[in-house]
C-alpha cells in the first residue's frame, strides 16, 4: 500500500478514472436526457425514450474511454468492475478504494454539470435509476446482478493474458457488453449496473428511493463474476494465498508464479 501511495503513476491512474468518469457520465446520461426530453423550437416534448440509442451511447462511451485511459488506469469506470478485479487478486485494496472514490466523485461532478446544462428541462431526474411500475426490489436486484455479471465476465475474459485467441478490440467488446446490459435492464430499473453512475444521479437529484438495489445488485454481480471466472471457468494454478498478497502490495507480477498463467488489468507494467 505504501509503495503505491508514493508512486506518481498510481495517482495518475486515479485521476484518469476521475476524468474519464466525468466524460462517460456526461456523454451517456446527456444522450438519455436528450432522447427523453427532445427540444424542438424551444418546446419540450416528452416522447418515449429510445432504448437502443441510450444503450449504444453508454456502450460506445465506455469503449471510447477504455481506449483512451485503459493503458493508464485499466479504465474500470465502475465500482463493480473494480470489485471484480480486486477479488480476482489483480489490484490492491488501496487502489480499489481510491478508484471507487474517484469514480463516484467523477459521476457527481458530471451529473452536476448536466444539471446546469439541462436546468430548463421540467421534471428533470438527471438519469435517476428507479424501479419500473410492477417491478419489486427483488426483481430489480436480480436484473442488476445478471447485467453486471455478464459485464465483469467480459472484462475478465478480454483482459486475461493467458489467452492467445483474443482478436479485435477489448474496449469495443466491453462497450458492447455495457450496451447489452442496458438493453436488458433499462425497462426494468433504468439499468444501474454502474453504482457510481447511479450514485451521481441520486445525489444531485436528492432521491435515494430503492438506491440500495443499485449498489448491492452490481456488487454481487461483479463479485460473482470474479469467483466464477477464477475458480470455475478459468482457474489459475498459482496458490490463492500467494495471489491475495497483491491486496496489500499492489504488485501483480510478483505473484504470477506460473509464467503461462498470468492475468493483469489493462495497464502498463
C-alpha atoms as an extended CHARMM CRD file, in Angstrom:
* protein
*
       269  EXT
         1         1  UNK       CA              0.0000000000        0.0000000000        0.0000000000  PROA      1               0.0000000000
         2         2  UNK       CA              2.7570000000        2.4020000000        0.9270000000  PROA      2               0.0000000000
         3         3  UNK       CA              4.6290000000        1.6430000000       -2.2900000000  PROA      3               0.0000000000
         4         4  UNK       CA              1.5920000000        2.5610000000       -4.4150000000  PROA      4               0.0000000000
         5         5  UNK       CA              0.8630000000        5.6890000000       -2.3920000000  PROA      5               0.0000000000
         6         6  UNK       CA              4.3090000000        7.0870000000       -3.2550000000  PROA      6               0.0000000000
         7         7  UNK       CA              4.1250000000        6.4260000000       -6.9970000000  PROA      7               0.0000000000
         8         8  UNK       CA              3.1010000000        9.1410000000       -9.4490000000  PROA      8               0.0000000000
         9         9  UNK       CA              1.8190000000        6.5120000000      -11.8710000000  PROA      9               0.0000000000
        10        10  UNK       CA             -0.6930000000        5.3900000000       -9.2340000000  PROA      10              0.0000000000
        11        11  UNK       CA             -2.0950000000        8.8800000000       -8.7260000000  PROA      11              0.0000000000
        12        12  UNK       CA             -2.2020000000        9.4400000000      -12.4960000000  PROA      12              0.0000000000
        13        13  UNK       CA             -4.3420000000        6.3110000000      -12.6830000000  PROA      13              0.0000000000
        14        14  UNK       CA             -6.7220000000        7.6320000000      -10.0150000000  PROA      14              0.0000000000
        15        15  UNK       CA             -7.0050000000       10.9750000000      -11.8340000000  PROA      15              0.0000000000
        16        16  UNK       CA             -7.6180000000        9.1140000000      -15.1040000000  PROA      16              0.0000000000
        17        17  UNK       CA            -10.5510000000        7.2680000000      -13.5170000000  PROA      17              0.0000000000
        18        18  UNK       CA            -11.9540000000       10.5880000000      -12.2880000000  PROA      18              0.0000000000
        19        19  UNK       CA            -11.7420000000       12.4750000000      -15.5960000000  PROA      19              0.0000000000
        20        20  UNK       CA            -12.8120000000        9.5130000000      -17.7390000000  PROA      20              0.0000000000
        21        21  UNK       CA            -15.8300000000        9.0550000000      -15.4700000000  PROA      21              0.0000000000
        22        22  UNK       CA            -16.8240000000       12.6980000000      -15.9550000000  PROA      22              0.0000000000
        23        23  UNK       CA            -16.7360000000       12.3170000000      -19.7320000000  PROA      23              0.0000000000
        24        24  UNK       CA            -18.5020000000        8.9580000000      -19.6760000000  PROA      24              0.0000000000
        25        25  UNK       CA            -21.3680000000       10.1720000000      -17.4680000000  PROA      25              0.0000000000
        26        26  UNK       CA            -21.8090000000       13.4690000000      -19.2920000000  PROA      26              0.0000000000
        27        27  UNK       CA            -21.9830000000       11.7930000000      -22.7070000000  PROA      27              0.0000000000
        28        28  UNK       CA            -24.1090000000        8.7960000000      -21.7440000000  PROA      28              0.0000000000
        29        29  UNK       CA            -26.6630000000       10.4280000000      -19.4530000000  PROA      29              0.0000000000
        30        30  UNK       CA            -26.7010000000       13.5040000000      -21.6850000000  PROA      30              0.0000000000
        31        31  UNK       CA            -27.7680000000       11.2210000000      -24.5040000000  PROA      31              0.0000000000
        32        32  UNK       CA            -30.5580000000        9.7580000000      -22.3750000000  PROA      32              0.0000000000
        33        33  UNK       CA            -31.8030000000       13.2010000000      -21.3550000000  PROA      33              0.0000000000
        34        34  UNK       CA            -31.6970000000       14.4700000000      -24.9100000000  PROA      34              0.0000000000
        35        35  UNK       CA            -33.7520000000       11.4880000000      -26.0170000000  PROA      35              0.0000000000
        36        36  UNK       CA            -36.2710000000       11.6010000000      -23.2080000000  PROA      36              0.0000000000
        37        37  UNK       CA            -36.7110000000       15.3660000000      -23.3780000000  PROA      37              0.0000000000
        38        38  UNK       CA            -36.2220000000       16.4470000000      -27.0210000000  PROA      38              0.0000000000
        39        39  UNK       CA            -36.4470000000       20.1930000000      -27.5130000000  PROA      39              0.0000000000
        40        40  UNK       CA            -37.9730000000       21.4910000000      -30.7290000000  PROA      40              0.0000000000
        41        41  UNK       CA            -38.3890000000       25.2340000000      -31.3260000000  PROA      41              0.0000000000
        42        42  UNK       CA            -37.8700000000       25.8720000000      -27.6480000000  PROA      42              0.0000000000
        43        43  UNK       CA            -40.6590000000       23.4870000000      -26.6330000000  PROA      43              0.0000000000
        44        44  UNK       CA            -40.0280000000       20.3320000000      -24.6150000000  PROA      44              0.0000000000
        45        45  UNK       CA            -41.9770000000       17.2480000000      -25.6560000000  PROA      45              0.0000000000
        46        46  UNK       CA            -41.9470000000       14.1180000000      -23.5460000000  PROA      46              0.0000000000
        47        47  UNK       CA            -41.7270000000       11.3970000000      -26.1860000000  PROA      47              0.0000000000
        48        48  UNK       CA            -40.8010000000        7.8360000000      -25.1840000000  PROA      48              0.0000000000
        49        49  UNK       CA            -37.1520000000        7.0980000000      -24.6170000000  PROA      49              0.0000000000
        50        50  UNK       CA            -35.2400000000        5.3220000000      -27.3850000000  PROA      50              0.0000000000
        51        51  UNK       CA            -33.6260000000        2.4260000000      -25.5080000000  PROA      51              0.0000000000
        52        52  UNK       CA            -31.3560000000        1.4330000000      -28.3910000000  PROA      52              0.0000000000
        53        53  UNK       CA            -29.9170000000        4.9360000000      -28.7250000000  PROA      53              0.0000000000
        54        54  UNK       CA            -29.2640000000        5.2170000000      -24.9990000000  PROA      54              0.0000000000
        55        55  UNK       CA            -27.7490000000        1.7100000000      -24.7940000000  PROA      55              0.0000000000
        56        56  UNK       CA            -25.4010000000        2.4380000000      -27.6670000000  PROA      56              0.0000000000
        57        57  UNK       CA            -24.4490000000        5.7850000000      -26.1180000000  PROA      57              0.0000000000
        58        58  UNK       CA            -23.4370000000        4.0770000000      -22.8660000000  PROA      58              0.0000000000
        59        59  UNK       CA            -21.6040000000        1.2810000000      -24.6750000000  PROA      59              0.0000000000
        60        60  UNK       CA            -19.7160000000        3.4650000000      -27.1390000000  PROA      60              0.0000000000
        61        61  UNK       CA            -18.8170000000        5.9570000000      -24.3930000000  PROA      61              0.0000000000
        62        62  UNK       CA            -17.3130000000        3.1670000000      -22.2710000000  PROA      62              0.0000000000
        63        63  UNK       CA            -15.4240000000        1.7610000000      -25.2680000000  PROA      63              0.0000000000
        64        64  UNK       CA            -14.0210000000        5.1960000000      -26.0770000000  PROA      64              0.0000000000
        65        65  UNK       CA            -12.9190000000        5.8840000000      -22.5090000000  PROA      65              0.0000000000
        66        66  UNK       CA            -11.4020000000        2.3900000000      -22.1860000000  PROA      66              0.0000000000
        67        67  UNK       CA             -9.3580000000        3.0270000000      -25.3210000000  PROA      67              0.0000000000
        68        68  UNK       CA             -8.3460000000        6.4700000000      -24.0150000000  PROA      68              0.0000000000
        69        69  UNK       CA             -7.2540000000        5.6700000000      -20.4490000000  PROA      69              0.0000000000
        70        70  UNK       CA             -7.0620000000        1.8740000000      -20.3660000000  PROA      70              0.0000000000
        71        71  UNK       CA             -3.2750000000        1.9940000000      -20.5410000000  PROA      71              0.0000000000
        72        72  UNK       CA             -3.1830000000        4.4100000000      -17.5960000000  PROA      72              0.0000000000
        73        73  UNK       CA             -5.6830000000        3.0880000000      -15.0650000000  PROA      73              0.0000000000
        74        74  UNK       CA             -7.2260000000       -0.0050000000      -16.6060000000  PROA      74              0.0000000000
        75        75  UNK       CA            -10.3810000000        2.0580000000      -17.2720000000  PROA      75              0.0000000000
        76        76  UNK       CA            -12.5400000000        0.3590000000      -14.6690000000  PROA      76              0.0000000000
        77        77  UNK       CA            -15.0610000000        3.2370000000      -14.5730000000  PROA      77              0.0000000000
        78        78  UNK       CA            -17.3790000000        1.1170000000      -12.4470000000  PROA      78              0.0000000000
        79        79  UNK       CA            -17.1180000000        0.0850000000       -8.7700000000  PROA      79              0.0000000000
        80        80  UNK       CA            -18.4540000000       -3.3810000000       -9.6710000000  PROA      80              0.0000000000
        81        81  UNK       CA            -15.6210000000       -3.8840000000      -12.1650000000  PROA      81              0.0000000000
        82        82  UNK       CA            -13.1170000000       -2.6660000000       -9.5820000000  PROA      82              0.0000000000
        83        83  UNK       CA            -14.5180000000       -5.1090000000       -7.0170000000  PROA      83              0.0000000000
        84        84  UNK       CA            -14.3230000000       -7.9470000000       -9.5260000000  PROA      84              0.0000000000
        85        85  UNK       CA            -10.6600000000       -7.2150000000      -10.2720000000  PROA      85              0.0000000000
        86        86  UNK       CA             -9.9570000000       -6.8960000000       -6.5420000000  PROA      86              0.0000000000
        87        87  UNK       CA            -11.4450000000      -10.3380000000       -5.8240000000  PROA      87              0.0000000000
        88        88  UNK       CA             -9.5070000000      -11.6620000000       -8.8080000000  PROA      88              0.0000000000
        89        89  UNK       CA             -6.3490000000      -10.5050000000       -6.9830000000  PROA      89              0.0000000000
        90        90  UNK       CA             -5.3110000000       -8.0960000000       -9.7260000000  PROA      90              0.0000000000
        91        91  UNK       CA             -5.3380000000       -4.8460000000       -7.7400000000  PROA      91              0.0000000000
        92        92  UNK       CA             -4.6660000000       -3.7830000000       -4.1610000000  PROA      92              0.0000000000
        93        93  UNK       CA             -7.3330000000       -2.8550000000       -1.6220000000  PROA      93              0.0000000000
        94        94  UNK       CA             -5.9470000000        0.6860000000       -1.5270000000  PROA      94              0.0000000000
        95        95  UNK       CA             -6.1940000000        1.0470000000       -5.3100000000  PROA      95              0.0000000000
        96        96  UNK       CA             -9.7410000000       -0.3320000000       -5.2620000000  PROA      96              0.0000000000
        97        97  UNK       CA            -10.8380000000        2.1800000000       -2.6160000000  PROA      97              0.0000000000
        98        98  UNK       CA             -9.2410000000        5.1190000000       -4.4140000000  PROA      98              0.0000000000
        99        99  UNK       CA            -10.7010000000        4.0700000000       -7.7680000000  PROA      99              0.0000000000
       100       100  UNK       CA            -14.2200000000        3.7870000000       -6.3400000000  PROA      100             0.0000000000
       101       101  UNK       CA            -13.9180000000        7.1990000000       -4.6770000000  PROA      101             0.0000000000
       102       102  UNK       CA            -12.6600000000        8.7290000000       -7.9400000000  PROA      102             0.0000000000
       103       103  UNK       CA            -15.4610000000        7.0760000000       -9.9100000000  PROA      103             0.0000000000
       104       104  UNK       CA            -18.1660000000        8.3120000000       -7.5420000000  PROA      104             0.0000000000
       105       105  UNK       CA            -16.7320000000       11.8270000000       -7.4290000000  PROA      105             0.0000000000
       106       106  UNK       CA            -16.4610000000       11.9360000000      -11.2100000000  PROA      106             0.0000000000
       107       107  UNK       CA            -20.0770000000       10.8220000000      -11.5480000000  PROA      107             0.0000000000
       108       108  UNK       CA            -21.2480000000       13.5150000000       -9.1290000000  PROA      108             0.0000000000
       109       109  UNK       CA            -19.3030000000       16.2470000000      -10.9380000000  PROA      109             0.0000000000
       110       110  UNK       CA            -20.5910000000       15.1630000000      -14.3550000000  PROA      110             0.0000000000
       111       111  UNK       CA            -24.2000000000       14.9730000000      -13.1580000000  PROA      111             0.0000000000
       112       112  UNK       CA            -23.8990000000       18.4040000000      -11.5230000000  PROA      112             0.0000000000
       113       113  UNK       CA            -22.6630000000       19.8560000000      -14.8240000000  PROA      113             0.0000000000
       114       114  UNK       CA            -25.5580000000       18.1820000000      -16.6440000000  PROA      114             0.0000000000
       115       115  UNK       CA            -27.9510000000       19.6270000000      -14.0790000000  PROA      115             0.0000000000
       116       116  UNK       CA            -26.8080000000       23.1060000000      -15.0520000000  PROA      116             0.0000000000
       117       117  UNK       CA            -26.8530000000       22.3840000000      -18.7880000000  PROA      117             0.0000000000
       118       118  UNK       CA            -30.3980000000       20.9500000000      -18.6400000000  PROA      118             0.0000000000
       119       119  UNK       CA            -31.7510000000       23.2980000000      -15.9750000000  PROA      119             0.0000000000
       120       120  UNK       CA            -34.5990000000       24.4410000000      -18.2490000000  PROA      120             0.0000000000
       121       121  UNK       CA            -35.9360000000       20.8980000000      -18.6720000000  PROA      121             0.0000000000
       122       122  UNK       CA            -39.0470000000       20.3410000000      -16.4920000000  PROA      122             0.0000000000
       123       123  UNK       CA            -39.1360000000       17.3730000000      -14.1000000000  PROA      123             0.0000000000
       124       124  UNK       CA            -35.5270000000       16.5700000000      -14.9400000000  PROA      124             0.0000000000
       125       125  UNK       CA            -34.4620000000       13.4660000000      -12.9950000000  PROA      125             0.0000000000
       126       126  UNK       CA            -30.9000000000       13.5520000000      -14.4020000000  PROA      126             0.0000000000
       127       127  UNK       CA            -30.9890000000        9.9180000000      -15.4350000000  PROA      127             0.0000000000
       128       128  UNK       CA            -32.0850000000        8.7110000000      -11.9860000000  PROA      128             0.0000000000
       129       129  UNK       CA            -32.3450000000        4.9320000000      -11.7650000000  PROA      129             0.0000000000
       130       130  UNK       CA            -35.6820000000        3.7240000000      -10.4370000000  PROA      130             0.0000000000
       131       131  UNK       CA            -37.6890000000        0.5160000000      -10.3510000000  PROA      131             0.0000000000
       132       132  UNK       CA            -40.3420000000        0.4680000000      -13.0680000000  PROA      132             0.0000000000
       133       133  UNK       CA            -44.0020000000        0.0830000000      -12.1750000000  PROA      133             0.0000000000
       134       134  UNK       CA            -44.7000000000       -3.5460000000      -11.3140000000  PROA      134             0.0000000000
       135       135  UNK       CA            -41.0340000000       -4.3300000000      -10.6010000000  PROA      135             0.0000000000
       136       136  UNK       CA            -40.2440000000       -5.0130000000       -6.9520000000  PROA      136             0.0000000000
       137       137  UNK       CA            -36.8450000000       -4.6390000000       -5.3100000000  PROA      137             0.0000000000
       138       138  UNK       CA            -36.0950000000       -8.3590000000       -5.5100000000  PROA      138             0.0000000000
       139       139  UNK       CA            -36.7720000000       -8.4730000000       -9.2380000000  PROA      139             0.0000000000
       140       140  UNK       CA            -34.7510000000       -5.3160000000       -9.8090000000  PROA      140             0.0000000000
       141       141  UNK       CA            -31.9010000000       -6.7850000000       -7.7690000000  PROA      141             0.0000000000
       142       142  UNK       CA            -31.8780000000       -9.8870000000       -9.9600000000  PROA      142             0.0000000000
       143       143  UNK       CA            -31.7830000000       -7.8220000000      -13.1630000000  PROA      143             0.0000000000
       144       144  UNK       CA            -28.8540000000       -5.7570000000      -11.8630000000  PROA      144             0.0000000000
       145       145  UNK       CA            -26.9320000000       -8.8700000000      -10.7780000000  PROA      145             0.0000000000
       146       146  UNK       CA            -27.2610000000      -10.5490000000      -14.1880000000  PROA      146             0.0000000000
       147       147  UNK       CA            -26.4910000000       -7.3730000000      -16.1290000000  PROA      147             0.0000000000
       148       148  UNK       CA            -23.3340000000       -6.7200000000      -14.1160000000  PROA      148             0.0000000000
       149       149  UNK       CA            -22.2260000000      -10.3490000000      -14.0470000000  PROA      149             0.0000000000
       150       150  UNK       CA            -22.0300000000      -10.5470000000      -17.8320000000  PROA      150             0.0000000000
       151       151  UNK       CA            -20.1380000000       -7.2370000000      -17.9560000000  PROA      151             0.0000000000
       152       152  UNK       CA            -17.4780000000       -8.2160000000      -15.4220000000  PROA      152             0.0000000000
       153       153  UNK       CA            -17.1140000000      -11.6540000000      -17.0200000000  PROA      153             0.0000000000
       154       154  UNK       CA            -16.4030000000       -9.8590000000      -20.3030000000  PROA      154             0.0000000000
       155       155  UNK       CA            -13.8020000000       -7.6220000000      -18.6340000000  PROA      155             0.0000000000
       156       156  UNK       CA            -12.0270000000      -10.5810000000      -17.0140000000  PROA      156             0.0000000000
       157       157  UNK       CA            -12.0750000000      -12.6450000000      -20.1910000000  PROA      157             0.0000000000
       158       158  UNK       CA            -10.8800000000       -9.9240000000      -22.5590000000  PROA      158             0.0000000000
       159       159  UNK       CA             -8.0250000000       -8.8650000000      -20.2600000000  PROA      159             0.0000000000
       160       160  UNK       CA             -6.8400000000      -12.4070000000      -19.4790000000  PROA      160             0.0000000000
       161       161  UNK       CA             -3.2170000000      -12.5430000000      -20.6590000000  PROA      161             0.0000000000
       162       162  UNK       CA             -3.2230000000      -16.3240000000      -20.6730000000  PROA      162             0.0000000000
       163       163  UNK       CA             -5.3790000000      -16.2390000000      -23.7760000000  PROA      163             0.0000000000
       164       164  UNK       CA             -3.8270000000      -16.1900000000      -27.2430000000  PROA      164             0.0000000000
       165       165  UNK       CA             -7.1110000000      -16.4230000000      -29.1160000000  PROA      165             0.0000000000
       166       166  UNK       CA             -8.3250000000      -12.8820000000      -28.4430000000  PROA      166             0.0000000000
       167       167  UNK       CA             -8.6050000000      -10.7910000000      -31.5860000000  PROA      167             0.0000000000
       168       168  UNK       CA            -10.1730000000       -7.4080000000      -32.2200000000  PROA      168             0.0000000000
       169       169  UNK       CA            -10.6460000000       -4.6410000000      -29.6760000000  PROA      169             0.0000000000
       170       170  UNK       CA            -11.0510000000       -5.3750000000      -25.9620000000  PROA      170             0.0000000000
       171       171  UNK       CA            -12.5220000000       -1.8890000000      -25.2740000000  PROA      171             0.0000000000
       172       172  UNK       CA            -15.1070000000       -2.4490000000      -28.0180000000  PROA      172             0.0000000000
       173       173  UNK       CA            -16.0620000000       -5.8420000000      -26.5880000000  PROA      173             0.0000000000
       174       174  UNK       CA            -16.5190000000       -4.2990000000      -23.1420000000  PROA      174             0.0000000000
       175       175  UNK       CA            -18.5150000000       -1.4330000000      -24.6370000000  PROA      175             0.0000000000
       176       176  UNK       CA            -20.8430000000       -3.8870000000      -26.3700000000  PROA      176             0.0000000000
       177       177  UNK       CA            -21.2610000000       -5.7110000000      -23.0640000000  PROA      177             0.0000000000
       178       178  UNK       CA            -22.3100000000       -2.4320000000      -21.4200000000  PROA      178             0.0000000000
       179       179  UNK       CA            -24.7870000000       -1.7980000000      -24.2450000000  PROA      179             0.0000000000
       180       180  UNK       CA            -26.1780000000       -5.3210000000      -23.8020000000  PROA      180             0.0000000000
       181       181  UNK       CA            -26.6760000000       -4.7360000000      -20.0850000000  PROA      181             0.0000000000
       182       182  UNK       CA            -28.6260000000       -1.5800000000      -20.8330000000  PROA      182             0.0000000000
       183       183  UNK       CA            -30.7960000000       -3.2740000000      -23.4390000000  PROA      183             0.0000000000
       184       184  UNK       CA            -31.6710000000       -5.8320000000      -20.7710000000  PROA      184             0.0000000000
       185       185  UNK       CA            -32.2580000000       -3.5630000000      -17.7920000000  PROA      185             0.0000000000
       186       186  UNK       CA            -33.4890000000       -0.1520000000      -18.9730000000  PROA      186             0.0000000000
       187       187  UNK       CA            -37.1720000000       -1.0700000000      -18.9850000000  PROA      187             0.0000000000
       188       188  UNK       CA            -36.9500000000       -2.6290000000      -15.5050000000  PROA      188             0.0000000000
       189       189  UNK       CA            -34.6110000000       -0.4110000000      -13.4840000000  PROA      189             0.0000000000
       190       190  UNK       CA            -33.1990000000        2.1950000000      -15.8390000000  PROA      190             0.0000000000
       191       191  UNK       CA            -30.0630000000       -0.0020000000      -15.7640000000  PROA      191             0.0000000000
       192       192  UNK       CA            -27.9430000000        0.5860000000      -12.6840000000  PROA      192             0.0000000000
       193       193  UNK       CA            -25.1070000000       -1.8190000000      -13.4510000000  PROA      193             0.0000000000
       194       194  UNK       CA            -22.7170000000        1.0140000000      -12.5670000000  PROA      194             0.0000000000
       195       195  UNK       CA            -23.1750000000        2.0220000000       -8.8940000000  PROA      195             0.0000000000
       196       196  UNK       CA            -21.1580000000        5.2480000000       -9.2980000000  PROA      196             0.0000000000
       197       197  UNK       CA            -23.3580000000        6.3770000000      -12.1900000000  PROA      197             0.0000000000
       198       198  UNK       CA            -26.4750000000        5.6550000000      -10.0590000000  PROA      198             0.0000000000
       199       199  UNK       CA            -24.9840000000        7.4890000000       -7.0780000000  PROA      199             0.0000000000
       200       200  UNK       CA            -24.2500000000       10.6560000000       -9.0530000000  PROA      200             0.0000000000
       201       201  UNK       CA            -27.8420000000       10.9870000000      -10.2600000000  PROA      201             0.0000000000
       202       202  UNK       CA            -29.3110000000       10.0920000000       -6.8640000000  PROA      202             0.0000000000
       203       203  UNK       CA            -27.1620000000       12.6420000000       -5.0300000000  PROA      203             0.0000000000
       204       204  UNK       CA            -27.7480000000       15.5690000000       -7.3900000000  PROA      204             0.0000000000
       205       205  UNK       CA            -31.4750000000       14.7660000000       -7.7560000000  PROA      205             0.0000000000
       206       206  UNK       CA            -31.6480000000       14.1500000000       -3.9760000000  PROA      206             0.0000000000
       207       207  UNK       CA            -33.6510000000       10.9740000000       -4.4640000000  PROA      207             0.0000000000
       208       208  UNK       CA            -32.3470000000        7.7380000000       -2.9180000000  PROA      208             0.0000000000
       209       209  UNK       CA            -35.5280000000        5.6700000000       -3.2720000000  PROA      209             0.0000000000
       210       210  UNK       CA            -34.5220000000        1.9920000000       -3.6320000000  PROA      210             0.0000000000
       211       211  UNK       CA            -30.9510000000        3.2050000000       -4.1810000000  PROA      211             0.0000000000
       212       212  UNK       CA            -29.5380000000        0.2100000000       -2.3100000000  PROA      212             0.0000000000
       213       213  UNK       CA            -30.5900000000       -2.0190000000       -5.2220000000  PROA      213             0.0000000000
       214       214  UNK       CA            -28.1610000000       -0.1800000000       -7.4990000000  PROA      214             0.0000000000
       215       215  UNK       CA            -25.2430000000       -0.8880000000       -5.2010000000  PROA      215             0.0000000000
       216       216  UNK       CA            -25.9980000000       -4.3520000000       -3.8430000000  PROA      216             0.0000000000
       217       217  UNK       CA            -27.0250000000       -5.8260000000       -7.2190000000  PROA      217             0.0000000000
       218       218  UNK       CA            -23.9770000000       -4.7210000000       -9.2410000000  PROA      218             0.0000000000
       219       219  UNK       CA            -21.5250000000       -5.5370000000       -6.4440000000  PROA      219             0.0000000000
       220       220  UNK       CA            -22.9600000000       -9.0550000000       -6.0830000000  PROA      220             0.0000000000
       221       221  UNK       CA            -22.8030000000       -9.4360000000       -9.8580000000  PROA      221             0.0000000000
       222       222  UNK       CA            -19.1990000000       -8.2430000000      -10.0310000000  PROA      222             0.0000000000
       223       223  UNK       CA            -18.0820000000      -10.4430000000       -7.1360000000  PROA      223             0.0000000000
       224       224  UNK       CA            -19.8850000000      -13.4710000000       -8.5640000000  PROA      224             0.0000000000
       225       225  UNK       CA            -18.2680000000      -12.9600000000      -11.9750000000  PROA      225             0.0000000000
       226       226  UNK       CA            -14.7850000000      -12.8870000000      -10.4270000000  PROA      226             0.0000000000
       227       227  UNK       CA            -15.3650000000      -16.0690000000       -8.4360000000  PROA      227             0.0000000000
       228       228  UNK       CA            -16.9830000000      -17.9120000000      -11.3570000000  PROA      228             0.0000000000
       229       229  UNK       CA            -14.2250000000      -16.9540000000      -13.7930000000  PROA      229             0.0000000000
       230       230  UNK       CA            -11.2680000000      -17.5420000000      -11.4660000000  PROA      230             0.0000000000
       231       231  UNK       CA            -12.4270000000      -20.7770000000       -9.8450000000  PROA      231             0.0000000000
       232       232  UNK       CA            -14.7480000000      -22.4550000000      -12.3680000000  PROA      232             0.0000000000
       233       233  UNK       CA            -14.3010000000      -21.2070000000      -15.9220000000  PROA      233             0.0000000000
       234       234  UNK       CA            -10.5770000000      -20.4030000000      -15.9730000000  PROA      234             0.0000000000
       235       235  UNK       CA             -8.9430000000      -21.4860000000      -12.6950000000  PROA      235             0.0000000000
       236       236  UNK       CA             -5.3600000000      -20.4790000000      -12.1110000000  PROA      236             0.0000000000
       237       237  UNK       CA             -2.5800000000      -22.7780000000      -10.9290000000  PROA      237             0.0000000000
       238       238  UNK       CA             -0.9680000000      -20.2830000000       -8.5700000000  PROA      238             0.0000000000
       239       239  UNK       CA             -1.8170000000      -20.5750000000       -4.8870000000  PROA      239             0.0000000000
       240       240  UNK       CA             -4.7170000000      -18.3800000000       -3.7270000000  PROA      240             0.0000000000
       241       241  UNK       CA             -2.9290000000      -17.2450000000       -0.5720000000  PROA      241             0.0000000000
       242       242  UNK       CA              0.0460000000      -16.0710000000       -2.6100000000  PROA      242             0.0000000000
       243       243  UNK       CA             -2.2070000000      -14.2270000000       -5.0490000000  PROA      243             0.0000000000
       244       244  UNK       CA             -4.0050000000      -12.4890000000       -2.1870000000  PROA      244             0.0000000000
       245       245  UNK       CA             -0.7350000000      -10.7780000000       -1.2380000000  PROA      245             0.0000000000
       246       246  UNK       CA             -1.3890000000       -8.3450000000       -4.0780000000  PROA      246             0.0000000000
       247       247  UNK       CA             -4.1640000000       -6.8400000000       -1.9340000000  PROA      247             0.0000000000
       248       248  UNK       CA             -1.5140000000       -5.1500000000        0.1740000000  PROA      248             0.0000000000
       249       249  UNK       CA              1.4560000000       -4.9740000000       -2.1960000000  PROA      249             0.0000000000
       250       250  UNK       CA             -0.2640000000       -3.9520000000       -5.4120000000  PROA      250             0.0000000000
       251       251  UNK       CA              2.4120000000       -5.8040000000       -7.4200000000  PROA      251             0.0000000000
       252       252  UNK       CA              0.5670000000       -8.3520000000       -9.5670000000  PROA      252             0.0000000000
       253       253  UNK       CA              3.5800000000       -9.7370000000      -11.3730000000  PROA      253             0.0000000000
       254       254  UNK       CA              5.3170000000      -10.7980000000       -8.1480000000  PROA      254             0.0000000000
       255       255  UNK       CA              2.5820000000      -13.3830000000       -7.5320000000  PROA      255             0.0000000000
       256       256  UNK       CA              2.1920000000      -14.8150000000      -11.0250000000  PROA      256             0.0000000000
       257       257  UNK       CA              4.0060000000      -17.9890000000      -10.0730000000  PROA      257             0.0000000000
       258       258  UNK       CA              3.3000000000      -19.6550000000      -13.4180000000  PROA      258             0.0000000000
       259       259  UNK       CA              4.5960000000      -17.6240000000      -16.3510000000  PROA      259             0.0000000000
       260       260  UNK       CA              1.9120000000      -19.1460000000      -18.5950000000  PROA      260             0.0000000000
       261       261  UNK       CA             -0.8270000000      -18.4350000000      -16.0900000000  PROA      261             0.0000000000
       262       262  UNK       CA             -0.8570000000      -14.6840000000      -15.5820000000  PROA      262             0.0000000000
       263       263  UNK       CA             -3.5040000000      -12.0400000000      -15.9450000000  PROA      263             0.0000000000
       264       264  UNK       CA             -3.4320000000       -8.3310000000      -15.2600000000  PROA      264             0.0000000000
       265       265  UNK       CA             -5.7110000000       -5.4020000000      -15.7880000000  PROA      265             0.0000000000
       266       266  UNK       CA             -5.3070000000       -3.1680000000      -18.8510000000  PROA      266             0.0000000000
       267       267  UNK       CA             -2.4290000000       -1.0320000000      -17.6510000000  PROA      267             0.0000000000
       268       268  UNK       CA              1.3060000000       -0.7460000000      -18.3590000000  PROA      268             0.0000000000
       269       269  UNK       CA              3.7330000000       -2.7300000000      -16.2630000000  PROA      269             0.0000000000
